[in-house]
């Protein structure tokens, strides 16, 4: 990976009466504009996004989505939908005086990148995507309601163990109820369980789970649940593939781990099969996380060949 980029510009963009989003610019001011679209929803800017890019080649834009990271207010669910985030990206592009940019996203970041591209195709130079998540009901069922449990039954049993039998009939809705509680201890308990489940399955070789419940744990659990309880606020169940004709000719490079249990490789294959200028690279010795060595290697390869 490259040395970590340091921001040469940062600030807040007020995007609504409620929300202000935090953003940074790194790299070459005159380079190819590329925007890092983080996952989650509820992810946060860390050091990793600054290591994928050649500082001489790219003008890298990184931002925290509504309710996430340093954006304000923290974990605010009002006025926080997919199309709000899409328009935030467009406002940020205009603020920075960028004509077109490359979208670089993983997991939920692929969802948001694709929805942005569908709505603003003439502002997209291309897309570099990792771990495709099409946000269909079938994708949500797979991840949160039972599909991935076939591969991680012990972890899934722990995930649902704090729910009653009736609550297990709709796991996302049940978690939403508890994560919306005014009782901070209840929120912490269910946020920890929610995050432990996904953390257990995102890598080919899972890492040890953290014992502490952080503000980040609460943020990502509440925001993910908020979005997925509402079917990602998309107007149709298969919104992305139903609108793929609008972006079919945009140059797109995709990598997806063969053993990605979080977001199934079949979604990446379906997307690629409907696009005209798309390369799909299945990374054999990898799961979902961008921190897995072979995934990171492929992403850097993509940025170097652009």
Secondary structure, 3 states (H helix, E strand, C coil): CCCCCCEEEEEEEECCCCCEEEEEEEECCCCEEEEEECCCCCCCCCCHHHHCCCCCCEEEEEECCCCCCCCECCCCCCCCCHHHHHHHHHHHHHHCCCCCEEEEEECHHHHHHHHHHHHCHHHEEEEEEECCCCCCHHHHHHHHHCCHHHCCHHHHHHHHCCCCCCHHHHHHHHHHHHHCCCCHHHHHHHHHHHHHHHHHHCCCCCCCCCCCCCHHHHHHHHHHHHHHHCHHHCCCCCHHHHCHHHCCCCCEEEEEECCCCCCCHHHHHHHHHCCCCEEEEEECCCCCCCCCHHHHHHHHHHHHHC
